Amino acid sequence: MRKKKYRPWLRAFSGLFINISAAWFASSFIGTNISFPQTIFQFFALTLQIGFGIVFLLLTVRIEKELGK
């Protein structure tokens, strides 16, 4: 019963998280094409952006699995 109540919210968050994930991946790849990371700070920022993209992608997968049950 409770799952049905929150189903639209889970669907909305799933869509939001997949878009955030795509934005993180896009920012990391576009930023790399503009200027290759030359310092350790830039490399760390690039790694962090890819990490955030993966985290939001995994959140989306988990929510979609929950909706599929």
C-alpha positions as CSV (number, residue, x, y, z in Angstrom):
1,M,0.0,0.0,0.0
2,R,2.7,2.4,1.0
3,K,4.7,1.7,-2.2
4,K,1.8,2.7,-4.4
5,K,1.6,6.0,-2.6
6,Y,5.2,6.9,-3.3
7,R,5.4,5.4,-6.8
8,P,4.9,8.8,-8.7
9,W,7.6,10.4,-6.5
10,L,10.0,7.5,-7.1
11,R,9.4,7.8,-10.9
12,A,10.1,11.6,-10.7
13,F,13.3,11.1,-8.8
14,S,14.4,8.4,-11.1
15,G,14.0,10.8,-14.1
16,L,15.7,13.6,-12.2
17,F,18.7,11.4,-11.2
18,I,19.3,10.1,-14.7
19,N,19.4,13.6,-16.0
20,I,21.8,14.7,-13.2
21,S,24.0,11.7,-14.0
22,A,24.0,12.6,-17.7
23,A,24.9,16.2,-16.8
24,W,27.9,15.1,-14.6
25,F,29.2,12.8,-17.4
26,A,28.7,15.6,-20.0
27,S,30.5,18.2,-17.9
28,S,33.5,15.8,-17.3
29,F,33.8,14.9,-21.0
30,I,33.2,18.5,-22.3
31,G,35.6,19.9,-19.8
32,T,38.3,17.4,-20.7
33,N,37.9,18.2,-24.4
34,I,38.3,21.9,-23.8
35,S,41.4,21.6,-21.6
36,F,43.1,18.3,-20.6
37,P,43.7,18.1,-16.9
38,Q,47.2,19.4,-16.3
39,T,47.4,19.6,-12.5
40,I,46.5,17.1,-9.9
41,F,43.6,19.4,-8.8
42,Q,42.1,19.3,-12.3
43,F,42.5,15.5,-12.4
44,F,40.8,15.2,-9.0
45,A,37.9,17.4,-10.2
46,L,37.5,15.2,-13.3
47,T,37.6,12.0,-11.3
48,L,35.0,13.5,-8.9
49,Q,32.7,14.5,-11.7
50,I,32.8,11.0,-13.2
51,G,32.3,9.6,-9.6
52,F,29.2,11.7,-9.1
53,G,27.8,10.6,-12.5
54,I,28.3,6.9,-11.5
55,V,26.6,7.5,-8.1
56,F,23.5,9.1,-9.6
57,L,23.4,6.4,-12.3
58,L,23.4,3.7,-9.6
59,L,20.7,5.6,-7.6
60,T,18.6,5.5,-10.8
61,V,19.1,1.8,-11.3
62,R,18.2,1.1,-7.6
63,I,15.0,3.2,-7.9
64,E,14.0,1.5,-11.1
65,K,14.5,-1.9,-9.5
66,E,12.3,-0.8,-6.6
67,L,9.6,0.3,-9.1
68,G,9.8,-2.9,-11.0
69,K,9.0,-5.1,-7.9
